[in-house]
């Protein structure tokens, strides 16, 4: 059993111990009694030719020194009579001699003329199995010249037994080698499964994508340090690991990585006939939902280098990594989605806390800048009637409150297409000219329309000075936020409109009395003076009685239009009650108010039909008055109006 290596011998000893047979007998020799019971069957005879040749060579080697045992005078035949090796003689006669020998299971002798012309004897000795049936499986031939005849055949039998011993030594070696091979494969498979179990355990302990990838690279580097490995990812993600690179299908043509990715199967490309021979292996990183990338391995070419790498183990590791990567990816996407939902919820709540339009725009701008870490933000509102965009909020002070044509720049593009826009490098793409991008020297842009119930309300522009700054996830996130910002803007506009309508007299289009009260109080807190004009339509009841209430309403609206067109934008015009109207002129004294009142009186007298007149009472306040309040101002103006009425109407009286 000297052919076994030390490792195999140790394994063999383990097998013997496991069998229950004693490893050493009393004399200290190794006992393999169980092995001596192993033998061949007739079904094995067609497959032992190679073992017979090996046994014959070993027999010759061990019989060195015995003159009549040599390759020139001996030969070995299989059970069908075919000479396998040794001296060649007459094949036909040898075949018959082998047949008789195997049938009789005794030594057969034939006297014949040898091939060299001399007279000699041929002895054919059967080689029998060592089991109890003792089937002949081979024959050993001895050739002797006539002068060297064997008088005793015991020496031939001893030589045949020695040959059989050499043959069975080879047979037992093959048998044990097969057992050891099975055990080695079993041990290797057990080790592989143990390694894979540990790797699977560590991989599934990782809950983040980067951790999974790092664990895969660390495991492969630990078990196969000589392998150069790179992971080409098809996903839109930036990894901090330098061994992870993007898989650009359009740039790689039909290389091994593309083939492995497209087929979803391991691909091997072994380069031969070159000076620097290498072997490339592409192993897909795949999960249940698809292929996410390809592990690209490079190792020296040839079978020896391939044996050093357990490709099957790496493939199983890649499959496990694909599942773990997919789970980590789904968890990462879930966390991102939860984070986005939280951001949206917080943003919507804070947006809805304010119903003032300017505050909504300012808060939205600040939140977007912080959320996406952008350099610049611009929110523009679309004026449906005037057909232009107005900048309502921006951290670029030079464009605040500016207006732009509705078909200009990216805002115009989105108004036409209704689709959002993302720009990675404004200098390279440059198909659309944008004043916002040029003014801020930005390279990256995200632009989304603000819509409410499908109606465009405006656009949101976010930019950065760096190229490729915004990710696709940022782009999707902004698209989700835009409708909520648009809804908050719409709510603020509706609230402002409701407040305006609540403060507006529907017949005259002037403000109502309580709104004037609030305005006067606010102005008295910050201004240094102001004037109030009370206007009353003379004989208005007579107009209603003569021409009807519908005509009276028309007269009231006509007088209101005259007042609104005569006063300034900052003046507050209101319906005081019935046919009485009020005008508050902030930061104007009584003399200036008198000029406005005279214009109103004159225009009403000449522009109304049927013609009516008005009486006016004027009062003022300034910061030197002892008592400053809205009630005293109205009282003084009312007294002046009462005096104008008593003095004959169609006149103006100042307090």
Buried (B, 14 or more C-beta within 10 A) or exposed (E): EEEBEEEBBEBBEEBBEEEEEEEEEEEEEEBBEEBEEBBBEEEEBEEBBEBBBBBBBBBBEBBEEEEBBEEEBBBBBBBEBEBBBBBEBBEEEBBBBBBBBBEEEEBBBBEBEBEEEEEBBBBBBBBBBBEEEEBBBBBBBBBBEEEEEBEEBEBBEEBBBBBBBBBBBBBBBBEBBEBBEEBBEEEEEEEBEEBBEEBBEBBBEBEEBBBBBBBBBEBBEEBBEEBEBBBBBBBEBEBEEEBBBBBEEEEBEEBBBBBBBBEEBBBBEBEEEEEEEBBBBBBBBBBEEEBBBBBBBEBBBEEEBBEEBBBEBBBBBBBBBBBBBBBBBEEBEEEEEEEBEEBBEEBBEBBBEBBEBEBBBBBBBEBBBEBBEBBBBBBBBBEEEEEBBBBBBBBBEEBEEBBBEBEBBBBBBBBEEEEBBBBEBBEEEEEBEBEBBEEBEBBBBBBBBBBBEEEBBBBBBBBBEEBEBBBEEBBBBBBEBBBBBBBBBBBBBEBEEEEEEEBBBEEBEBBBBEBBBEBBEEBBEEBEBBBBBBBBBBBBEEBBEEEEEEBBEBBBBBBBBBBBEBBEEEBBBBBBEEBBBBBBBBEBBBEBBBEBBEBBBEBBBEEBEEEBBBBBBBBBBBEEEEEBEBEBBBEBBBBBBBBBBEEEBBBBBBB
